[in-house]
Amino acid sequence: MTTLTGVRITRSVVAATAAVLLLPFPAAAQTFDAVGTRAAAMGGASVAVADDASAVYWNPAGFAFGSSVSLVVDRRDGQTDPPDTDRAGNRSSFLLAFGTPALGLSYYRLRTTSLVEVPSPSQDPGTPGQVQLDTLISQHTGVTFVQSLFQGLAVGTTVKLVRGVAATAIAVDGDRDALLDLGADLDGEATTKFDLDVGVMARFGTLKTGVTFRNLTEPSFETPGGVRRLTLTRQARAGVALVPGRYIVAADFDLLRTPGTYGDERVFAVGGEVHLIRQAVARAGLHLNTLSGSPDGTTYTLGGSYKVRGGILVDAQINQGSDRTERGWGLAARFVY
């Protein structure tokens, strides 16, 4: 047993117990909404909206409807550490993407740490409980190709190499903040896999629709010693947006269940943006897990953009609400020409 930052923890070899291996908890809960400050400010309703370099993530076909050249540098952070539940987690993301109407280049990094209580090997009621910590860091390097089938309809594909670093451990339950910080620093096993994302977008006047399929090959990554296998599950989301001019109203909904910190999710998101003045845009949205069955699945989002100079914009957003898994903030810089 090793002591790190005041938290006692046993490494992945000790984690190979039947109780842990049979846990249904999805450790690789890297949700669809993990990337994008502009999208997050609209509640995650962006599949039919994304038309700048962030389209490499949200909908690769969006490049066909956007600016000639765009560059996005994006950073998001979120955390949930409720002391009164048996699960918790935190996550962060970074995106660097460049796009033109026919081609996109991207790198993004997602980190998810998940915590779930596990049965203690001791029957002594005075013995501290134990938790399972799983961390997956996935680094996606991709090239996006876009093809306009005819006017108003495009298909985009992002071909990716995904380097996943997976780690797992058993720790003595305690301060959830300290445990989650420790989980993010675990030594993991690195593996590189091939993956694909595909998107379709169509425009009919002021109406846009889209659908995106992510992680089509469902790459999985083994933790040290082969104790656990953390998988990027396949995701599918459809969206619709009204884009008449100075404002946008959009809605997205998941077509598949995806694993989240508290269990499966199927998200419905609605949001909008409005140009207040020439240099400023305001955004707001609502993000709802329709499988939660309680108000704990609701997030309210707020954000905006400010044009610093020319085509350079700074985006910011904050998420709050009863869904602790979606609480967080984001900051991005965009260049659009």
C-alpha positions as CSV (number, residue, x, y, z in Angstrom):
1,M,0.0,0.0,0.0
2,T,1.4,3.4,-1.1
3,T,0.8,6.8,0.5
4,L,0.4,9.8,-1.9
5,T,-0.7,13.3,-0.9
6,G,-2.2,11.9,2.3
7,V,-4.3,9.3,0.5
8,R,-3.6,5.6,0.9
9,I,-3.9,3.8,-2.4
10,T,-3.1,0.4,-3.9
11,R,-2.1,0.1,-7.5
12,S,-3.8,-1.7,-10.3
13,V,-2.5,-5.1,-9.4
14,V,-4.5,-5.0,-6.1
15,A,-7.5,-3.7,-8.1
16,A,-7.9,-7.1,-9.8
17,T,-10.5,-8.5,-7.5
18,A,-13.8,-10.0,-8.6
19,A,-15.8,-7.2,-7.0
20,V,-14.0,-4.5,-9.0
21,L,-13.9,-6.4,-12.3
22,L,-17.6,-7.0,-12.2
23,L,-18.5,-3.3,-11.6
24,P,-21.0,-2.0,-14.1
25,F,-19.7,1.5,-13.8
26,P,-18.4,2.9,-17.1
27,A,-15.0,4.2,-16.4
28,A,-14.4,6.0,-19.7
29,A,-17.3,8.4,-19.4
30,Q,-16.0,10.9,-22.0
31,T,-19.4,12.5,-22.9
32,F,-20.3,14.1,-26.2
33,D,-20.3,17.6,-24.6
34,A,-16.7,17.4,-23.4
35,V,-15.3,19.9,-25.9
36,G,-16.3,23.4,-27.0
37,T,-16.8,26.6,-25.1
38,R,-19.2,28.1,-27.6
39,A,-21.2,24.9,-27.8
40,A,-21.3,24.5,-24.0
41,A,-22.6,28.1,-23.6
42,M,-25.6,27.0,-25.7
43,G,-26.3,24.0,-23.5
44,G,-24.4,21.6,-25.9
45,A,-26.7,22.3,-28.8
46,S,-24.2,22.6,-31.6
47,V,-24.5,19.6,-34.1
48,A,-26.4,21.8,-36.6
49,V,-24.6,25.0,-35.6
50,A,-20.8,24.4,-35.6
51,D,-19.3,25.9,-38.8
52,D,-15.9,27.0,-37.5
53,A,-12.8,24.9,-36.6
54,S,-14.7,23.4,-33.7
55,A,-16.7,21.4,-36.3
56,V,-13.9,18.8,-36.3
57,Y,-15.5,17.7,-33.0
58,W,-19.1,18.6,-33.2
59,N,-19.9,17.9,-36.8
60,P,-17.2,17.6,-39.5
61,A,-19.7,18.5,-42.2
62,G,-20.1,22.0,-40.7
63,F,-16.9,23.2,-42.5
64,A,-18.9,23.4,-45.7
65,F,-21.2,26.1,-44.3
66,G,-18.6,28.3,-42.5
67,S,-15.9,30.8,-43.1
68,S,-13.0,30.5,-45.4
69,V,-10.4,30.0,-42.7
70,S,-10.8,29.4,-38.9
71,L,-8.7,28.5,-36.0
72,V,-9.9,27.6,-32.5
73,V,-7.9,27.2,-29.2
74,D,-10.3,26.0,-26.5
75,R,-9.9,24.9,-22.9
76,R,-12.7,23.5,-20.6
77,D,-12.8,22.2,-17.1
78,G,-15.5,20.6,-15.1
79,Q,-15.8,18.7,-11.8
80,T,-18.3,16.8,-9.6
81,D,-17.4,15.7,-6.1
82,P,-20.7,15.2,-4.2
83,P,-19.9,13.8,-0.7
84,D,-23.3,12.1,-0.3
85,T,-23.2,9.8,-3.3
86,D,-21.2,6.7,-4.2
87,R,-19.9,8.2,-7.4
88,A,-17.9,11.3,-8.4
89,G,-15.7,12.5,-11.2
90,N,-13.9,15.3,-12.9
91,R,-12.7,16.1,-16.4
92,S,-10.9,18.6,-18.6
93,S,-10.4,19.2,-22.3
94,F,-8.2,21.1,-24.7
95,L,-8.8,21.6,-28.4
96,L,-6.6,23.0,-31.2
97,A,-8.2,23.0,-34.6
98,F,-7.8,24.6,-38.0
99,G,-10.3,24.5,-40.8
100,T,-11.2,25.5,-44.3
101,P,-14.4,24.6,-46.2
102,A,-12.9,21.3,-47.5
103,L,-10.3,20.3,-44.9
104,G,-9.7,20.4,-41.2
105,L,-6.7,19.6,-38.9
106,S,-7.2,19.0,-35.2
107,Y,-5.7,17.9,-31.9
108,Y,-7.8,17.5,-28.8
109,R,-7.1,16.0,-25.4
110,L,-9.8,14.7,-23.0
111,R,-9.2,13.6,-19.5
112,T,-11.8,11.9,-17.4
113,T,-11.4,10.6,-13.8
114,S,-14.2,8.6,-12.3
115,L,-14.7,7.4,-8.7
116,V,-17.1,4.8,-7.4
117,E,-17.4,3.1,-4.0
118,V,-16.6,-0.6,-3.9
119,P,-17.3,-3.3,-1.3
120,S,-14.7,-3.3,1.5
121,P,-12.8,-6.6,2.0
122,S,-13.3,-6.3,5.7
123,Q,-16.6,-6.9,7.5
124,D,-15.6,-4.6,10.4
125,P,-18.0,-1.6,10.4
126,G,-15.2,0.6,11.6
127,T,-13.0,-0.1,8.6
128,P,-12.9,2.8,6.1
129,G,-14.6,2.3,2.8
130,Q,-12.8,1.9,-0.5
131,V,-13.3,3.5,-3.9
132,Q,-12.3,2.6,-7.4
133,L,-10.5,5.3,-9.3
134,D,-10.3,5.1,-13.2
135,T,-8.6,7.7,-15.4
136,L,-8.6,7.8,-19.1
137,I,-6.6,10.4,-21.1
138,S,-7.3,10.3,-24.8
139,Q,-5.4,12.4,-27.3
140,H,-7.0,12.7,-30.7
141,T,-5.0,13.8,-33.7
142,G,-7.2,14.0,-36.8
143,V,-7.7,15.1,-40.4
144,T,-11.2,16.1,-41.5
145,F,-12.3,15.7,-45.1
146,V,-15.5,17.4,-46.3
147,Q,-17.5,16.7,-49.4
148,S,-20.5,18.7,-50.7
149,L,-22.9,16.3,-52.3
150,F,-25.0,19.1,-53.7
151,Q,-25.9,22.6,-52.7
152,G,-27.1,22.7,-49.1
153,L,-25.9,19.1,-48.2
154,A,-22.4,18.0,-47.0
155,V,-20.7,15.0,-45.5
156,G,-17.6,15.2,-43.3
157,T,-15.3,12.5,-42.0
158,T,-12.5,12.9,-39.4
159,V,-9.9,10.2,-39.5
160,K,-8.1,10.0,-36.1
161,L,-5.2,8.4,-34.3
162,V,-6.2,8.2,-30.7
163,R,-3.5,7.7,-28.0
164,G,-5.2,6.5,-24.8
165,V,-3.6,6.4,-21.4
166,A,-5.6,4.3,-19.0
167,A,-5.1,3.8,-15.3
168,T,-7.0,2.3,-12.4
169,A,-6.5,1.9,-8.6
170,I,-8.2,1.2,-5.3
171,A,-8.0,3.9,-2.6
172,V,-9.3,4.3,0.9
173,D,-12.4,6.6,0.8
174,G,-11.9,10.1,2.1
175,D,-11.6,13.6,0.7
176,R,-13.2,13.4,-2.7
177,D,-11.3,16.4,-4.1
178,A,-8.0,14.8,-3.0
179,L,-9.0,11.4,-4.4
180,L,-9.9,12.9,-7.8
181,D,-6.7,14.9,-8.0
182,L,-4.8,11.7,-7.2
183,G,-6.7,9.7,-9.8
184,A,-5.7,12.2,-12.4
185,D,-2.0,11.6,-11.6
186,L,-2.0,7.8,-11.8
187,D,0.5,6.1,-14.0
188,G,-1.2,4.5,-16.9
189,E,-0.7,2.2,-19.9
190,A,-0.5,4.0,-23.3
191,T,-2.0,2.5,-26.5
192,T,-2.6,4.1,-29.9
193,K,-5.8,3.2,-31.9
194,F,-7.5,4.2,-35.1
195,D,-10.9,5.8,-35.0
196,L,-13.5,7.7,-37.2
197,D,-16.1,10.4,-36.7
198,V,-18.7,11.1,-39.4
199,G,-21.1,14.0,-39.7
200,V,-23.8,15.2,-42.1
201,M,-25.2,18.7,-42.3
202,A,-28.0,20.2,-44.5
203,R,-29.3,23.7,-44.9
204,F,-32.7,24.7,-46.2
205,G,-33.0,28.5,-46.1
206,T,-32.7,29.5,-42.4
207,L,-33.1,25.9,-41.2
208,K,-30.1,23.7,-40.6
209,T,-30.1,20.1,-39.5
210,G,-27.2,17.7,-38.7
211,V,-26.2,14.4,-37.3
212,T,-22.8,13.3,-35.9
213,F,-21.5,9.8,-35.1
214,R,-18.4,9.7,-32.9
215,N,-16.0,7.0,-31.9
216,L,-17.3,4.6,-34.6
217,T,-14.6,2.0,-33.9
218,E,-15.1,2.2,-30.1
219,P,-11.4,2.1,-29.3
220,S,-10.5,0.6,-25.9
221,F,-7.4,0.9,-23.8
222,E,-6.1,-1.5,-21.1
223,T,-4.9,-0.3,-17.7
224,P,-1.5,-1.6,-16.5
225,G,-1.5,-5.3,-16.0
226,G,-4.7,-5.7,-18.1
227,V,-6.8,-5.2,-15.0
228,R,-9.5,-3.2,-16.7
229,R,-10.3,-2.1,-20.2
230,L,-11.6,1.5,-20.7
231,T,-13.6,2.1,-23.8
232,L,-14.6,5.2,-25.8
233,T,-18.2,4.2,-26.5
234,R,-19.9,5.1,-29.8
235,Q,-21.9,8.3,-29.7
236,A,-24.6,9.7,-32.0
237,R,-26.3,13.0,-31.8
238,A,-28.8,14.9,-34.1
239,G,-29.5,18.6,-34.1
240,V,-31.6,21.3,-35.7
241,A,-31.1,25.1,-35.8
242,L,-32.8,28.2,-37.0
243,V,-30.2,30.7,-38.2
244,P,-32.2,33.7,-39.6
245,G,-29.4,36.3,-39.0
246,R,-28.6,38.1,-35.8
247,Y,-29.6,35.2,-33.6
248,I,-29.5,31.4,-33.5
249,V,-31.9,29.0,-31.8
250,A,-30.8,25.3,-31.7
251,A,-31.7,21.9,-30.2
252,D,-29.8,18.6,-30.0
253,F,-30.7,15.2,-28.8
254,D,-28.7,12.0,-28.3
255,L,-29.7,9.0,-30.5
256,L,-27.8,6.5,-28.2
257,R,-27.3,6.1,-24.5
258,T,-23.8,7.1,-23.4
259,P,-22.1,6.4,-20.1
260,G,-21.8,9.2,-17.6
261,T,-20.5,9.7,-14.1
262,Y,-23.8,8.7,-12.5
263,G,-24.9,6.1,-15.1
264,D,-26.3,6.2,-18.6
265,E,-27.2,9.5,-20.2
266,R,-29.4,10.5,-23.1
267,V,-29.1,14.3,-23.5
268,F,-31.5,16.9,-24.8
269,A,-30.0,20.3,-25.2
270,V,-31.5,23.6,-26.3
271,G,-29.7,27.0,-26.6
272,G,-29.3,30.2,-28.5
273,E,-27.1,33.1,-29.2
274,V,-27.8,36.7,-30.1
275,H,-25.7,39.5,-31.4
276,L,-26.1,42.3,-28.8
277,I,-23.8,44.7,-30.6
278,R,-21.4,44.5,-33.4
279,Q,-18.6,43.2,-31.2
280,A,-20.5,41.1,-28.6
281,V,-22.6,37.9,-28.6
282,A,-24.5,36.5,-25.7
283,R,-25.4,32.8,-25.3
284,A,-27.6,30.7,-23.0
285,G,-28.8,27.2,-22.9
286,L,-30.3,24.2,-21.1
287,H,-28.8,20.7,-20.9
288,L,-31.0,17.8,-19.7
289,N,-30.3,14.2,-19.1
290,T,-33.6,12.6,-20.1
291,L,-32.7,9.3,-18.4
292,S,-32.1,10.8,-14.9
293,G,-35.8,10.8,-13.9
294,S,-35.0,13.7,-11.5
295,P,-34.0,17.3,-11.4
296,D,-30.4,16.1,-10.9
297,G,-30.0,15.9,-14.7
298,T,-30.4,19.6,-15.4
299,T,-27.7,22.2,-16.3
300,Y,-28.1,25.9,-17.1
301,T,-25.5,27.5,-19.2
302,L,-24.4,31.1,-19.9
303,G,-21.7,32.6,-22.0
304,G,-20.7,34.9,-24.8
305,S,-18.1,36.2,-27.2
306,Y,-16.3,39.4,-27.7
307,K,-14.6,40.4,-30.9
308,V,-11.2,41.7,-29.8
309,R,-10.0,42.8,-33.2
310,G,-10.7,41.9,-36.8
311,G,-11.6,38.2,-36.9
312,I,-10.3,37.4,-33.4
313,L,-12.9,36.5,-30.8
314,V,-12.7,35.4,-27.2
315,D,-15.3,33.0,-25.9
316,A,-16.3,32.3,-22.3
317,Q,-18.9,30.1,-20.6
318,I,-20.0,28.8,-17.2
319,N,-22.3,25.9,-16.4
320,Q,-24.3,25.5,-13.2
321,G,-27.3,23.5,-12.1
322,S,-28.3,20.4,-10.2
323,D,-26.3,18.1,-12.6
324,R,-22.9,18.2,-10.9
325,T,-21.3,16.3,-13.8
326,E,-21.8,19.3,-16.1
327,R,-20.7,22.1,-13.8
328,G,-17.6,23.9,-15.0
329,W,-16.2,26.7,-17.2
330,G,-14.6,27.2,-20.5
331,L,-12.4,29.7,-22.3
332,A,-11.5,29.9,-26.0
333,A,-9.9,32.0,-28.6
334,R,-11.2,31.9,-32.2
335,F,-9.9,33.3,-35.4
336,V,-12.5,33.5,-38.2
337,Y,-11.9,34.9,-41.6
